[in-house]
Amino acid sequence: MLLDTASLYFRAFYGVPDSMTAPDGTPVNAVRGLLDFITRLVEQYRPTHLVCCWDNDWRPQWRVDLIPSYKAHRVEEVVPGGSDVEEVPDPLQVQIPIIVATLEALGIRIVGADGYEADDVIGTLATDAGMPVDVVTGDRDLFQLVDDGAAGGPVRVLYTARGVGRHEVLTDAVVVEKYGVRPDQYADFATMRGDSSDGLPGVAGVGEKTAASLLASFGDLAGIRAAAADPGTPLAAGVRAKIKAASDYLDVAPEVVAVARRINLGEVDTALPGSGPGYPVPRDPAALTELVDRWGLGGSVSRLLEVLRPTVS
């Protein structure tokens, strides 16, 4: 189980009452909400391996170099030569170190990669995983990873747009039903459609229905562009003009939209605490006790420990 961690703690921050505070008054709604989300997911799906995938760089420079508008509207501070600072509400910002410390004390792995987003970490860990994979996210971009026929077992997305408790399980058939494209076509589909939340303009005048129709006819973006360049192909003049007009964007956007799948993450032990001998629950009891007492995390931590401990061999 691969968690798009920021997606979940943002959802917790906005969904759990901010009246949930530590003894000193520090807000802990995102911390406790995230822990409760993990508890619910582990209890429902019983994964043996789980990773909290992390945005070491939420707006990688290599993506910005290709499309300068990429996530530009979410930048709070530009850092020349470094990673731009994302606009994050102060009451959430103060909770992120607490989240990190609590996950580490529990023994739940946090994995990030410099110069890459959590999506790319997820893509790398989901590819050739050798076991079934569930990706937990509210980000549609990760639909491109769905693969019923993956070696080792299917890759699914547990889509949390309506909430973790009401998440939708996406398989090949569900992606096709919802969007009219296969998961392996989804990145090209998203490239053409665009995404204002990520600052991706898309192809002007080409929405989801047109994008899906073009992919059904020509297979992929390369086939669509080849058809637009060939006057002998049965392509409507208006659509042909729109594809040609977006040529500069289409030269670079696929690399931005595609999730990286071959990051060098080194050796990553993803076993979940409680999954067997050598994986104690929690990993650092003294540190966890201190965190629970200081930040008032007792109920959320207790519930998570309860669902982890029964899985010990």
C-alpha positions in Angstrom: 0.0 0.0 0.0 1.5 3.3 -1.2 0.2 6.5 0.4 0.2 9.8 -1.3 0.9 11.3 2.1 0.5 15.0 1.4 -2.8 14.3 -0.3 -4.0 12.6 2.9 -2.7 15.0 5.5 -4.2 18.0 3.5 -7.5 16.1 3.5 -7.2 15.5 7.2 -6.4 19.1 7.9 -9.4 20.4 6.1 -11.7 17.6 7.1 -11.0 17.1 10.8 -12.1 19.9 13.2 -9.3 22.4 14.1 -10.5 22.2 17.7 -8.5 19.1 18.0 -5.4 20.4 19.7 -2.4 19.3 21.8 -2.2 20.1 25.5 -0.3 23.3 24.6 -2.9 24.4 22.1 -0.9 23.3 18.9 -3.4 22.0 16.3 -3.0 18.3 15.7 -6.1 17.7 13.5 -3.9 16.7 10.4 -1.7 14.4 12.5 -4.6 12.6 14.1 -6.6 12.5 10.9 -3.7 11.0 9.0 -3.2 8.3 11.7 -6.9 7.5 11.6 -6.8 7.2 7.8 -4.0 4.8 8.0 -5.8 2.8 10.7 -8.9 2.5 8.5 -7.0 1.5 5.4 -4.8 -1.1 7.2 -7.9 -2.6 8.9 -9.8 -2.8 5.7 -7.0 -4.1 3.3 -4.5 -5.7 5.7 -1.4 -4.8 3.6 1.9 -6.5 4.6 3.9 -3.6 3.2 3.1 0.1 3.5 5.0 3.3 2.6 4.2 6.9 3.2 5.5 8.4 0.0 6.8 11.9 0.4 7.2 15.1 -1.7 11.0 15.8 -1.3 10.3 18.3 -4.0 6.7 19.2 -4.7 7.6 21.3 -7.8 10.7 19.8 -9.4 12.7 22.3 -11.4 13.0 19.9 -14.4 9.2 20.0 -14.7 9.1 23.8 -14.3 11.8 24.1 -17.0 9.5 22.3 -19.4 6.3 24.1 -18.4 6.9 27.2 -16.3 3.3 27.4 -15.2 3.5 24.0 -13.5 2.0 24.5 -10.0 3.1 28.2 -10.2 -0.1 29.4 -8.5 0.7 27.4 -5.4 4.2 29.0 -4.9 4.5 31.1 -1.7 8.1 31.9 -2.1 10.5 31.4 -5.0 13.9 30.0 -4.0 16.5 30.6 -6.7 18.5 27.5 -7.2 16.4 25.6 -4.7 13.0 24.1 -4.1 10.2 26.8 -4.2 8.2 27.0 -1.0 4.6 25.7 -1.4 1.7 27.7 0.1 0.7 25.7 3.1 -1.5 27.1 5.9 0.5 27.8 9.1 -1.6 25.5 11.3 -0.8 22.6 8.9 2.9 23.5 8.5 3.5 23.2 12.2 2.1 19.7 12.2 4.3 18.2 9.4 7.3 17.6 11.7 5.0 15.9 14.2 3.6 13.6 11.4 7.2 12.7 10.4 8.3 12.0 14.0 5.2 9.9 14.8 5.5 7.8 11.7 9.1 7.2 12.4 8.4 6.2 16.0 5.7 3.8 14.8 8.1 2.3 12.3 6.1 3.2 9.2 8.4 4.0 6.3 8.6 7.4 4.8 10.2 7.5 1.4 11.0 10.5 -0.8 13.6 11.3 -3.5 15.3 14.6 -4.0 14.2 16.3 -7.2 11.0 14.2 -7.3 7.4 14.3 -6.1 5.6 11.7 -4.1 3.8 10.6 -7.3 7.2 9.6 -8.8 8.1 7.6 -5.7 4.8 5.9 -5.9 5.3 5.2 -9.6 8.7 3.7 -8.9 7.6 1.5 -6.0 4.4 0.4 -7.9 6.4 -0.7 -11.0 7.6 -4.3 -10.8 6.7 -4.5 -7.2 6.3 -8.3 -7.2 3.1 -8.1 -5.3 -0.4 -6.5 -5.6 -0.3 -2.7 -5.0 -2.9 -0.3 -3.8 -2.1 3.4 -4.3 -4.1 5.7 -2.0 -4.5 9.2 -3.4 -6.8 12.0 -4.3 -4.7 12.8 -7.4 -6.1 11.6 -10.8 -2.7 11.7 -12.4 -1.9 8.4 -10.7 -4.7 6.7 -12.6 -2.0 6.0 -15.2 -0.5 3.4 -12.9 -3.6 1.2 -12.8 -2.8 -2.2 -14.3 -4.8 -5.3 -13.8 -2.2 -7.4 -15.5 0.9 -6.2 -13.7 3.4 -8.9 -12.9 3.1 -10.0 -9.3 -0.5 -8.7 -9.0 -2.8 -5.9 -10.0 -2.0 -2.2 -9.3 -5.2 -0.4 -8.2 -5.8 3.2 -7.1 -7.9 3.8 -4.0 -9.2 7.2 -5.0 -10.1 9.4 -2.0 -11.8 12.4 -3.7 -15.0 11.8 -1.7 -13.1 10.9 1.5 -11.1 8.0 2.7 -14.1 6.3 4.1 -15.9 6.6 0.8 -12.9 5.9 -1.5 -13.4 4.4 -5.0 -11.4 1.4 -6.1 -10.0 2.0 -9.6 -9.2 -1.0 -11.9 -8.7 -1.1 -15.6 -12.5 -1.4 -16.2 -13.3 1.5 -13.9 -10.9 3.9 -15.6 -12.3 2.9 -19.0 -15.9 3.3 -17.7 -15.2 6.8 -16.2 -13.0 8.3 -18.9 -13.3 6.1 -22.1 -9.5 5.5 -22.1 -7.3 2.7 -20.9 -5.0 3.4 -17.9 -2.0 3.2 -20.3 -3.6 6.0 -22.3 -4.5 8.1 -19.2 -1.3 10.2 -19.2 -1.9 11.3 -22.9 -5.5 11.9 -22.0 -4.5 14.1 -19.1 -1.9 15.9 -21.2 -4.6 17.0 -23.7 -7.3 17.7 -21.2 -5.0 19.8 -19.0 -5.3 20.4 -15.3 -5.7 23.9 -13.8 -4.9 22.7 -10.3 -1.4 21.8 -11.6 -1.0 24.8 -14.0 -1.2 22.6 -17.1 -3.1 24.4 -19.9 -3.9 21.4 -22.0 -4.9 21.7 -25.7 -7.2 24.6 -26.1 -10.7 23.5 -27.2 -10.0 19.8 -26.5 -11.9 18.5 -23.5 -12.3 15.0 -22.0 -14.7 13.7 -24.6 -12.6 14.8 -27.6 -9.4 13.6 -26.0 -10.9 10.2 -25.4 -12.3 10.0 -28.9 -8.9 10.9 -30.4 -7.2 8.2 -28.3 -9.8 5.6 -29.4 -9.1 6.5 -33.0 -5.3 6.9 -33.0 -4.1 5.0 -30.0 -1.8 7.5 -28.3 -0.6 11.1 -28.5 2.1 10.3 -31.0 -0.6 8.8 -33.3 -2.9 11.8 -32.8 -0.1 14.3 -33.7 0.9 12.2 -36.7 -2.7 12.2 -37.9 -2.9 16.0 -37.4 0.2 16.4 -39.6 -1.2 14.2 -42.3 -3.9 15.9 -44.4 -5.0 12.5 -45.6 -6.3 11.3 -42.3 -10.0 11.5 -41.3 -9.6 14.2 -38.7 -11.9 17.2 -38.4 -10.4 20.4 -39.5 -11.0 22.2 -36.3 -9.5 19.4 -34.2 -6.5 19.2 -36.5 -5.9 22.9 -36.1 -6.2 22.7 -32.3 -3.6 19.9 -32.1 -1.2 21.8 -34.4 -1.6 25.0 -32.5 -0.7 23.2 -29.3 2.5 21.8 -30.8 5.0 23.5 -28.5 3.0 22.4 -25.4 2.7 18.8 -26.7 6.4 18.7 -27.2 7.1 18.9 -23.5 3.9 18.2 -21.6 4.0 14.4 -21.8 7.3 14.3 -19.8 5.7 16.6 -17.1 2.5 14.5 -16.8 4.1 11.1 -16.9 4.9 9.7 -13.5 8.5 8.7 -13.1 8.9 4.9 -12.6 12.7 4.4 -12.4 14.0 6.6 -9.6 17.0 5.2 -7.8 15.5 4.8 -4.3 18.2 2.4 -3.1 17.2 -0.5 -0.8 13.8 0.3 0.7 12.3 -2.1 3.3 8.6 -1.5 3.0 7.3 -4.1 5.5 4.6 -2.8 7.8 5.2 -2.9 11.5 3.6 -6.0 12.9 3.9 -7.9 9.6 6.3 -10.5 11.0 9.3 -11.1 13.2 11.8 -8.3 13.1 9.1 -5.6 12.6 8.1 -4.6 16.1 5.1 -2.4 16.9 6.1 0.3 17.6 9.7 0.6 16.5 10.6 3.2 19.2 8.2 2.9 22.1 9.9 5.5 24.2 9.8 8.1 21.4 6.2 7.3 20.6 5.2 7.6 24.3 6.8 11.0 24.4 5.0 12.1 21.2 1.7 10.8 22.5 2.0 12.7 25.8 3.3 15.9 24.3 0.8 16.2 21.4 -2.2 14.4 22.8 -2.3 11.7 20.2 -3.4 8.9 22.5 -6.6 7.8 20.9 -5.3 7.9 17.3 -2.1 6.1 18.1 -3.9 3.5 20.2 -6.3 2.7 17.4 -3.5 2.3 14.9 -1.4 0.1 17.2 -4.5 -2.1 17.8 -4.9 -2.9 14.1 -1.1 -3.4 13.6 -0.5 -5.7 16.5 -2.9 -8.6 15.5 -0.8 -9.1 12.4 2.4 -10.1 14.3 3.4 -13.7 13.5 
